Amino acid sequence: MSERIERVKSKCELIPHKPKVLSLEWVDPLMCGGHWVPEMVEIAGGVNCFGDKDTGSFKLDWQEILLSEPDIIIFMPCGFDVKRGLEDVEILANKEGWNSIPAVMNNQVYVIDASAYTSRSGPRLVTGLEIMAEMIHPEIFSGCIPESGALKLYGDLTKA
């Protein structure tokens, strides 16, 4: 596991472009990913929009999310799979300003199986890290996302 983490870290350390990543663990109330998630984003070559490796999840308001202008959004509803995560995306997609978020405009919205890869501490967090690395830097990583492990959405949610 340490070798896999180091492989991701070493590939990402030299990447000059570090996109802003919004990880959302919950939408009602809005909560960012916390605990180990910010560190996973950082190792995977992104800049976490909210929180750091020393903070837990915390509440956000919609305006804060809009102002953060994330390049990538990863929905990771705590303890739920991709199918359940899609329900959360639909809730936010109906909010004013959703279509103006850079991640949405550039089709960089993902849903991950949080139950398996981000919500629980353990060995599968390493796979979660690799999944994030592919989401954040697909030009470097590929084949990291297990079947049913995550889904990339393309603009119109009805075409996910």
N, C-alpha and C positions, 0 to 999 in steps of 0.2 A: 504494500500500500504506500509506503514511504517513497518508493521508486516512482510510482505512478504520479504522486503529488509533485515530486521533484521534476518529473518530465514536463508536466503542465507549467509549473513555475518557471523553469528555465526557458521554455519556448516563449512565454509571455513577458518575461523581464525585459527583453530587448525591443519589444513592439513599441513604436513611438506613439501610435494612436490608441488611447485608452477611452473607449466610449463610456458615457454615463449610463449606469444600469439601475433601474428601479425594480427592486424585488418586493412583491406584495404578498404578505401572508394572509391578509384578511381584507375584505372590502366594506364590512359593516360591523364595527367601525373600521375605517381604513387604517391598516397597520403595515409597517415596513418589516422586511425580514430582519431578524436580529440574531443574537448569539453568534454562531459560526458562519452564518450566511454572508455578512459583509466581508469576512476574510476569504471566503470561497470566491466571491466576486473579484476581489483584489488579486488573488492568486491566478484567476482565470483571465486576467488582463483587462479588467474593467475598473471603473471608478464608481463606487457605491454612492447613490444619491443621498441616502439617509442612514445614519447610524455608523458604528464602527465595530471592530471585533470585541470591544469591551462593553457594549451595550446590548440589551435585549431588544425585543420588538417593542415598538411604541406607536402611539396613534399619530396620524397625519390628518391634515384637512385637504380637501380637494384642491384648493388654491396653491398649497405648498407643492403638490404634485405637478400642477401645471407649470409653476414657476421653475421647477427643477429641470424641465425640458429633457427628460431622459431619451437617450438614443435607443435604448433597449428596455423593454418591460418584460419581466418574468413573473408570471402569476404562479404562486406556490402556496395555495391555500393549506394552511397547517393541518396535516393529517389526512388530506384528501388526494384522490387520483386526478388524472387529466380530465376525465369526463366531468367530474364535479367542479374542477377548476374553470371549465368553460362557462359554467353558470355565473361565476364571478366576473368574467370578462364582459358578459352581456350587461351586467349591472353598471359597470363603469362606462361601457360604450354608449350608454344613453345619457351620460352626463355632459353638460355644456363644456365645450373645449376639448373633448376627447379627440376629435379629428385634427386638432391643431398640434397635438403632441408629436415631436419628431419621430419617436418610435412607431407611432401609428401611421404617420405619413410615409414612412420608409419601410413599412411591413416588417417591423422588428418586434413583434409581440409574440410571446411564447407562453405556453402553459406546461408546467412540469409536474410529474407525479411526485408531489411533495411527501406523501406518505412513505414512498420508497426512498427518495433521494435527498431531501432537504430538512424534513421536520424532526427526524429522530437521529440522535447521535449514534454512530456506529460505522462499520466498514463501508456501507453503501453511500456514505457521504463522499467517498472518493469517486465513485461513479457519478454522483451529483456534480462534483467539481468538473469532471471531464465533460459532462453534458453542458454545463455552463460555459466551459471553454469553447465548445463548438458553437454555442449560441452567440457568444461574444466575438469570437474570431474564427468564423467558418473558413477563412482563407488559409488557416493553419491547421485546424482540427477537422476531422471528418470521421464518420463511423463510430462516434462515441455515444450516440443516443440509442439505447436499447429500444426494441419494439414496444410501443405503448408507454415509453418513458417520458416523452414530451411531444408537444405539437407546436408547430409554427403556424400562426394565423396570417392570413393575407387579406388585409383591408377589410372587406365586407365579411362580417362574421358568418354569414350564411354560406360562405365558400371555404370555410375552415377545413 
